[in-house]
Amino acid sequence: MKVAVVGATGLVGTKMLQVLAERNFPVTELIPVASERSVGKDVEYKGKKFKVVSMTDAIAAKPAVALFSAGGSTSLEWAPKFAEAGITVIDNSSAWRMDPTKKLVVPEVNADVLTPADKIIANPNCSTIQMVVALQPLHKKYNITRIVVSTYQSVTGTGKKAVDQMMGERQKAVKNAKDEYPMAYKYPIDLNVIPQIDVFLDNGYTKEEMKMVNETRKIMGDDSIRVTSTTVRIPVMGGHSESVNVEFTKDYELNDVKQLLEKSPGIVVVDDPASQQYPMPMDAHEKDEVFVGRLRRDETQPNTLNMWIVSDNLRKGAATNAVQIAEYLMGKGLLK
């Protein structure tokens, strides 16, 4: 199968190549695509070098599927052109997520909505993906009415510039280095926490916070779920963490919740307070699963659960989810 990776030289694009290789996706021909300034550069896949090509050359090569991670404006311009050529696009940007004509998919939750007619499929926001994977089995059994989520998000979610900023600040603090480093954020990130991800909207929430609200309802297929979110950037790498408070219409037994999560695809339960076992970004790094722990009853109101959710934002939060969508399409014969 011919596969294009658009944005192949970026953080997520590089991770997509890695995940395709690790999961042995049946790539017969790889078509790496990037901006004009990167055309002709080499990218590595399974020990071989491949030349980066332009968008028009990629379309002419007629891949069966194109994994996009090149930003919203690029996706808005080019995804329809790929789709018109009969290529199935799985897009990692926010461009198509809330378009009512496009499917927003997390395979463990709603892959069954996909049809042969879906030529542009949206990959959700990283923080939304890990949360809905953990919440969907609970929603099926106990019916979620309200979600309160606070995130603790890795600098890798911003990109290489943010990683360079954090490491530059760290080097400067340790060695009194005078090297210049880029500023991805308005403020220092090392030894700091920034309670802003993306721009502020008129309602006082950020775009990232409202993505979690709107995308969760769309993926779970239930507009009645009330969601409120606070998204925060913290000086870590390896994955995003989330503190989630979930209210159900039905009561639950904590052991039943734990067993249900343990049996659900894509979830690993790490929850043993007695031995101080709980999910952390350093343990989720380079893994595809969503890790859940700190399961406990909210003692202030009935039918409400507290939980802690951690996942590698570049993998399950982006690259792996996109590849899993492609795997589902292939398995169902929806890729031609």
C-alpha positions in Angstrom: 0.0 0.0 0.0 1.3 3.5 -0.9 1.3 5.7 2.1 2.0 9.5 2.2 3.1 11.2 5.4 2.5 15.0 5.1 4.6 17.0 7.5 7.1 14.1 7.6 9.9 16.2 9.0 8.0 17.6 12.1 7.7 16.1 15.6 4.4 14.3 14.9 5.3 13.4 11.3 8.6 11.8 12.5 6.6 9.9 15.1 4.1 8.7 12.4 7.0 7.2 10.5 8.2 5.5 13.6 4.7 4.1 14.5 4.1 2.9 11.0 7.3 0.9 11.1 6.8 -0.4 14.7 3.2 -1.6 13.9 4.3 -3.1 10.6 1.7 -1.2 8.6 1.9 -2.7 5.0 3.7 0.2 3.4 4.8 -0.8 -0.1 5.9 2.7 -1.0 6.5 5.6 1.4 5.9 9.1 0.1 7.3 11.7 2.6 5.9 15.2 2.1 6.9 18.5 3.6 7.1 22.2 2.9 8.9 23.4 -0.2 12.0 24.2 1.7 12.3 20.6 2.8 11.7 19.0 -0.6 14.7 16.9 -1.6 15.8 16.3 2.0 16.1 12.7 3.3 13.9 11.0 5.9 14.6 7.6 7.2 12.1 4.8 7.4 12.9 1.2 8.3 16.6 1.8 7.8 16.2 3.3 4.3 16.3 6.9 3.1 13.4 8.5 1.2 13.4 11.9 -0.5 10.8 14.4 0.6 8.5 15.4 -2.2 6.1 18.3 -2.8 2.3 18.2 -2.3 1.6 18.0 -6.1 4.1 15.2 -6.6 2.5 13.3 -3.7 -1.0 13.6 -5.2 0.4 12.4 -8.5 1.9 9.3 -6.8 -1.7 8.3 -5.9 -1.2 6.9 -2.3 -4.1 5.0 -0.8 -3.8 7.0 2.4 -2.2 10.3 3.5 -1.4 11.0 7.1 -1.4 14.7 7.6 0.4 16.6 10.3 1.3 19.9 8.8 -0.9 22.4 10.5 -4.5 23.6 10.0 -4.0 26.0 7.1 -2.0 23.4 5.1 -4.8 20.8 5.7 -7.5 23.2 4.7 -5.7 23.9 1.4 -4.4 20.5 0.5 -6.6 17.8 2.2 -9.5 18.4 -0.3 -7.1 18.1 -3.2 -5.8 14.8 -2.0 -9.4 13.7 -1.4 -10.5 14.7 -4.9 -7.8 12.4 -6.2 -9.3 9.5 -4.3 -6.8 9.5 -1.5 -8.1 9.0 2.1 -6.7 11.7 4.3 -6.3 11.3 8.1 -5.7 14.8 9.4 -4.0 15.5 12.7 -4.7 19.3 12.7 -7.8 21.1 14.2 -8.9 22.1 10.6 -11.7 19.5 10.1 -12.5 18.3 13.7 -15.7 20.2 14.2 -16.8 20.2 10.5 -20.3 18.4 10.7 -19.5 16.7 7.4 -16.3 15.1 8.7 -15.9 12.2 11.2 -13.8 12.7 14.3 -12.4 9.3 15.3 -10.8 7.5 18.2 -10.8 3.8 17.1 -11.5 2.4 20.6 -14.6 4.7 20.8 -16.2 5.3 17.5 -14.4 3.7 14.5 -17.7 2.2 13.4 -18.9 5.6 12.1 -16.4 5.3 9.2 -17.6 4.6 5.7 -16.0 4.3 2.2 -17.3 7.9 1.5 -15.1 9.4 4.3 -12.1 10.8 2.4 -11.1 13.4 5.1 -11.1 11.9 8.6 -10.1 14.1 11.6 -7.7 13.0 14.3 -8.8 14.6 17.6 -6.8 16.8 20.0 -4.3 14.9 22.0 -5.8 15.7 25.4 -9.3 14.7 24.2 -8.1 11.4 22.8 -6.7 10.0 26.0 -9.7 11.1 28.0 -12.4 9.6 25.8 -10.5 6.3 25.6 -10.7 6.1 29.4 -14.3 7.4 29.7 -16.1 5.6 26.9 -16.5 2.2 28.7 -17.7 4.0 31.8 -20.2 6.1 29.8 -21.6 2.9 28.3 -22.3 1.4 31.7 -23.0 4.3 34.0 -24.0 7.2 31.6 -21.8 10.3 32.1 -23.6 13.5 32.7 -20.7 15.9 33.6 -16.9 16.0 33.2 -14.5 18.3 35.0 -11.0 18.0 33.6 -7.7 19.8 34.4 -4.7 18.9 32.2 -1.0 18.9 32.8 0.4 18.9 29.3 3.9 18.1 28.0 6.0 20.8 26.1 6.2 18.3 23.2 2.6 19.2 22.5 3.8 22.6 21.4 6.6 21.3 19.3 10.4 21.3 19.0 10.7 25.0 19.7 9.1 24.5 23.1 11.4 21.6 23.9 14.4 23.8 23.0 13.1 26.6 25.2 12.7 24.3 28.2 16.1 22.6 27.8 17.8 26.0 27.1 16.4 27.4 30.3 17.4 24.3 32.2 21.0 24.5 30.8 21.2 28.1 31.7 20.1 27.5 35.2 22.5 24.6 35.7 25.6 25.9 33.9 24.9 29.6 33.7 25.1 29.2 30.0 24.8 32.2 27.8 23.5 30.3 24.7 20.4 31.8 23.1 17.3 29.6 22.8 13.9 30.2 21.1 10.9 31.3 23.1 7.9 29.2 22.2 6.0 30.7 25.2 5.6 34.2 26.5 7.0 33.1 29.9 9.7 30.7 31.1 8.4 27.1 31.2 11.2 25.4 33.2 10.4 25.5 36.9 7.0 27.1 36.0 3.5 26.2 35.0 1.6 28.2 32.3 -2.2 28.0 32.6 -2.8 28.8 28.9 -2.7 26.5 25.9 -3.7 28.2 22.6 -5.4 31.6 22.5 -8.1 33.0 24.8 -11.7 33.2 23.5 -14.4 35.6 24.4 -15.8 33.3 27.1 -12.5 33.4 29.0 -11.6 29.8 28.0 -8.7 28.9 25.7 -9.2 27.2 22.3 -7.6 24.1 23.8 -10.2 24.0 26.6 -13.1 24.4 24.2 -11.6 21.7 21.9 -11.9 19.3 24.8 -15.5 20.4 25.4 -16.7 20.1 21.8 -14.6 17.2 20.6 -15.6 15.0 23.6 -19.3 15.4 22.8 -18.8 14.7 19.1 -16.6 11.6 19.6 -18.9 10.1 22.3 -22.0 11.0 20.2 -23.7 12.8 23.1 -24.3 16.5 23.2 -25.9 16.3 26.6 -22.6 15.6 28.4 -21.5 18.8 30.2 -17.7 19.3 30.0 -15.6 22.0 31.6 -11.9 22.1 31.1 -8.7 23.9 32.3 -5.6 23.2 30.2 -2.1 23.8 31.6 1.4 23.5 30.2 4.0 22.0 32.5 7.8 21.5 32.1 7.7 17.7 31.3 8.2 15.5 28.3 6.8 12.1 27.7 3.1 12.6 27.9 0.1 14.6 29.0 -1.6 14.0 32.4 -5.2 14.7 33.3 -7.2 15.0 36.5 -10.7 14.0 35.6 -13.9 14.2 37.8 -16.8 12.3 36.2 -20.4 12.4 37.3 -22.8 9.5 36.3 -26.5 9.0 36.4 -26.0 5.6 37.9 -24.0 4.6 41.0 -21.0 2.3 40.7 -18.7 0.0 42.7 -15.1 1.1 42.6 -13.9 -2.5 41.9 -16.3 -2.8 39.0 -14.9 0.4 37.5 -11.4 -0.9 37.8 -12.3 -4.3 36.2 -14.2 -2.6 33.4 -11.2 -0.4 32.6 -8.8 -3.3 32.8 -10.9 -5.2 30.2 -11.2 -2.3 27.8 -9.0 -2.0 24.7 -6.1 0.5 24.8 -6.2 1.0 28.6 -3.7 0.0 31.3 -4.8 0.4 34.9 -2.0 1.4 37.3 -3.7 1.9 40.6 -2.2 0.7 43.8 -1.9 3.4 46.4 -0.5 1.0 49.0 2.7 0.6 46.9 2.5 4.2 45.4 1.7 2.9 42.0 0.0 5.4 39.6 0.5 6.6 36.0 3.3 9.1 35.2 4.4 10.7 31.9 7.9 9.1 32.2 6.2 5.6 32.2 3.8 6.4 29.4 6.6 7.7 27.1 6.9 5.8 23.8 3.9 3.6 24.7 0.6 3.5 22.8 -1.8 2.8 25.7 -3.8 5.2 27.9 -2.8 4.7 31.6 -5.4 5.2 34.3 -5.0 5.4 38.1 -5.9 7.3 41.3 -9.4 5.8 41.0 -11.5 7.0 44.0 -15.0 8.1 44.8 -15.8 11.8 45.0 -17.1 12.0 48.5 -18.8 15.4 48.0 -21.6 14.2 45.8 -23.2 10.9 44.6 -22.3 8.9 41.5 -19.0 10.8 40.9 -15.6 9.4 40.3 -12.1 10.9 40.4 -9.4 9.5 38.1 -5.9 10.3 36.7 -5.2 9.7 33.0 -1.8 9.7 31.3 -0.7 9.0 27.7 2.1 9.8 25.3 0.7 12.8 23.4 2.9 12.3 20.4 1.9 8.6 20.1 -1.7 7.8 21.2 -2.4 11.6 21.3 -1.4 12.0 17.6 0.6 9.5 15.5 -0.7 6.2 16.9 -4.3 7.2 16.8 -3.9 8.2 13.1 -2.2 5.0 12.2 -4.9 3.0 14.1 -7.5 4.7 12.0 -5.6 3.6 8.9 -5.4 0.1 10.3 -9.2 0.0 10.9 -9.9 1.3 7.3 -7.6 -1.3 5.9 -9.1 -4.1 8.0 -12.6 -3.2 6.8 -11.6 -2.9 3.2 -12.2 0.9 3.1 -8.8 1.8 1.6 -8.5 1.3 -2.1 
